[in-house]
Amino acid sequence: MLPTLRQMQYLRLLAEHGSFSRAAEAGHVTQPTLSAGIQELEKALGAPVVDRARSGVILTAVGEEAVRRAGDILARAEDLVQAAKAAGQPLTGRFRLGVIPTIAPFLLPRALPLLREQFPKLKLFLREDLTHKLVEALKAGTLDAALIALPYDTAGLDNAFVAEDELLAMTPANHPINAQKRISPAALQANGLILLEDGHCLREQALSACGLNAPRHGDENAFTATSLHTLVQMVGSGLGVSLLPAMAVDAGLAEEAPVTIRPLDAAHPSRQIVVAWRSGSSRGIEGRLLAEALKPATVRKAA
């Protein structure tokens, strides 16, 4: 006897919610139904998948491995259902799209009206999160595609190019460095470079694109920001200098504080915006179509 998809769904819910009652509620089934499904799964596997403790449910080693493998199986099953529904009608119905925080507030206001016009039957569900969490969700099948920025480790994913997003120097409005028409990465490094905190891929992309070194941990003059909005305010307050994506500048973010924007004196200081999806996913055709549909929203404003 083989495990069923339903049983694997129950196990995944149990792993996510940590108790039979919460898992049953999330799965819209009764607790006895979910419990019976887990018992049948244990019979099929010939080993317990959970330990029942006062503090909640703890997965056994077999249970953890079953959850890991179930994620891929369920993702492929969901792909099959969505592919059948969307046959001949791409980007109709539900589509779960992840977007990183350094793209979402700047691209989506321009992109969403275009998508509504081009794909009126599309029901877009958006999730904003850091890149590594979106990549995990893609591989687990809980997202269909994600708007992320490269370079980033995309093993197990495919992607379609959307746009090149130039990185620009951002300095306090009255800083002497503004006399330069183009600002070198070395000049930024020497004038109190502020970056986004660890976890934001833009931090490493900015350092890589400009050949810069991250400020040393413990350096009392090293600041980090939790968001691009905070970063602009910190630079505008004279705490240091930084880098800002052109996408954010075009959206008016640099107008929120007294800062000056200058091009960088570096070779190709940019990041690539792409739509990514799980390799082998049936949503790949839609991912490429989505990337093409988003390109007009990334065209830079005339200087």
N, C-alpha and C positions, 0 to 999 in steps of 0.2 A: 504494500500500500504506500502510495506517495503522498507527501503533504499537498494540500490544496492551496490555491491562491488566497482563499478566505482565511485559512489558518495562519498563513504568513502575514496577512494584513493584521490579524489580531495580535500576533507576536510583535509586530512593529509598533502598533499602538501601545502595547504594554511597555515596550522599551522606552517609548517617548514620554509616557505619562506616569510611569512608576507605580501604578496601582490598578487593580481590576475595575474598580468603580469608575475612575476617571477615564480609563481606556474604553470601557463600555459606553460611557457617555459620548466620548469623541467619535466612536464608531457607530453611534445611533443604534446600538443593540442592547439587550438586557445583560446584566452581569453574568447570570447563569449560562447564557448563550456563548458569551466570550470565554468563560471558564471551560465550558465543554469543548470549545474549539481548540483551546490550548492543550487540554488533556488528549484530544485526538491527535494533535501534532506530536505530542510526546510519545504516543503509542507508535506513530509512523516512524519517528526517529529512533525509538528504542532507548531514549534517555531523557531525563528531565531537562527542561529549558529554563525554568525559573525556580528560585527558592522563595518561599513565602515567609517574610519576616514582619515583625511588628512595625518596623519603620517603612515598610512597603515591599515592593517586589524587587528582587535581585536576580539578574540573569546569570545562569550558569555559563561555563565555558562553551558548552554546546549551544546554549541560547544565544550567546554573543556572536558565534560563528553563523548561526542560522539567520540572525538579524542582518548580518553583513551580506550574506548571499541572497537573502530575500529582497534586499533593497534593489539589487540589479534585476532580479526576476520580475518584481512588481513594476519596475520602471519600464521594462520591455513589454509587459502585458498592457500597461497604460498607453504606451506608444502605439501598440496595435489598435487599441480602441479609438484613440484620437486619429490615427491614420485612416481608419475606416470611415469615421465621421467626416473627415476633411477631404476625402477622396474627390478630386476634381474641384474642390473649393478651398484652396489654401487660405490661411488666416481668417477663418470663420469660427465662431464659437469660442470656447475658453482657451486662453493662451497665458501662461504664467511666466512673466518676464521679471528678471532681477536686474537691478541697476545700482552701480556703486555711487556713494554719496558725492564724489567729485564730478559726477556727470549728471545725476538725476535733476537737481534744481536748475541746471543751466540748459540742458538739451530738451527735457520733456515738455516744458511750456511751448516750445516751437514745434516739437515732433508730434505731440498727441493730436492736435487738430488735423495735421496731415494724414495721420493714420486713420482717424475717424472718417475723413473724407474718402480715402482710398479703399478702406476696408470697413464698410458700415456694419457688417455682421460680426466683426471682431469684438470679443469680450475680453479686454486686457486686464489681467490681475497683476499689479505691480508689487514688488518687494525691494526695498532699499536696504542694502547691507554691504559690509566689507567684502572685498574680492574673495578671500579664502572661504568665507561662509557661503557665498553664491556658488563657488566652484563645487563645494561639498553638496549643495542642494541640487546642482545639475547632475552630478554623478549618482545621487540618490534617487533622482527622478521626481523630486518635489518642485522643480522648476523646468520649464521647457527650453528657455534660453536666457541669456544674461548679457547686458551691455557692460563690458569691462574694458580695461585699458591694458595694452601691452607695452613693454615686455612683462610677462608673467608666466610662470610655469603652467602650461595648459595641457599637460599630459592627460590623455583620455578624453580630450575635447577637440572639436573642430570649430572653426570660426570663419566669419566673413567680414572683410574690411568695411568700415563705415567712413572713417575720416582720420586725417593726421591732425593732431591738436598741439600747436606750438606752445612751448613753455617760455614765459616772458619774465624778465626781472621786475620785481616790485620793491620800491624803496620809499622811505618817508618823503613827503613832498618837498621838504626843504633840505634834503641831504646833498652834500657837496658832490657825491658820485653822479648826480643827475646831470652834471655838465657833460658827461659822456653820452654820445648818441647811441652807442651799443655798449653794454656792460659785460665785462668778462666774468666767468665763474669765479676766478681767483679774487676779483674785487668783492664779489658777494661773500665769499668765504672769509675775507678779512674784515668784513663790516657787520658781524653778528648775524649769521645765517639762521633763520628760524624755519623749521620744517613741521609738517604734520606729524602727529605722534605715531609710534609703531603700530602696524596693522593696516595703515593706509598705503596702498600700492603706489600712490603718487609720490610718496616720500622716497622710495627706492628708485623710481623712474626718474625723478628730478636729479638725484645724486648721480645716477648712471649716465643720463643724457649729458650732464655737464662735467663729468669726471670729478665730482666733489666728494669730500669726506664728511661723514655724519659727525656732528658735534659730539665730543666725548661725554659719556655718562659721568655725572658728578661735576661737570663744569658748571659753576654757578651762573655763568653768562649764557648757558645754553637753554633756550626756550623751545617748547613744542606747542602746537595748537591742536585742538580736537576737531576743527573743521576749517574749511576755506574762509568762511565768514569770520571766524575768530582770528584766523591768520591775518586777514586784511586789517582788522581792528588793531592787532598787535603791532603791525608794521606802521600803521597810521599814527600810533601813539609813540613812535620813535624807539621801539624796543629792539629793532634790528631790520634786516632785509630778508627777502624771500623770493620764491618763484610762484607764478600763477599761470594756470592754463589759459590759453587764448579764449577757449570756450566760456570760461567764467568772466573774463574781461568783456567779451562781446555781450554777455548777459547783464552787464552793468555792475558787477560785484565790486570793481575797483572804485566806483563812485560812492561807496558807503563810508569812505574814510579819506583823509588827505594823503594819498599815495600817488606815486609816479610810476608809470609803466614804460619800460624800455625793452627793446629786443636784446637778446643775448648774443654776445660775440663768441659763438660756439658752433660747431658743425652739427646740424640737424638736432637741435634741442627740442625734442617733441615726444609725445606718446601716441600710440595708435589706438583709436577707438574701434572696437569690433563687437559683433554679436557672436556669442559663443554658445555651443550646445554640446551635449554628450555625444561622443563618437558612436556612430551606428544608430543614432536616434532617427525615427521617422520624421521628426520635426526639422531635420536639416534643410529641406527644401524651403520651409517657411522661415527658417533662420536667415537664409540667403535673401529671400524676398523681403524680409523685414529690414535687413541691412541696406538694401537698395532704396527702400522707402524712407529710411532715415537720413540718407545722404543730403537731400535738399535742406534739411533742418540744421545741418552743420556748416553750411556755406557762410564764410566770414563776412561781416559787415564791411562796407567800403570805408577806408580810412578817411 
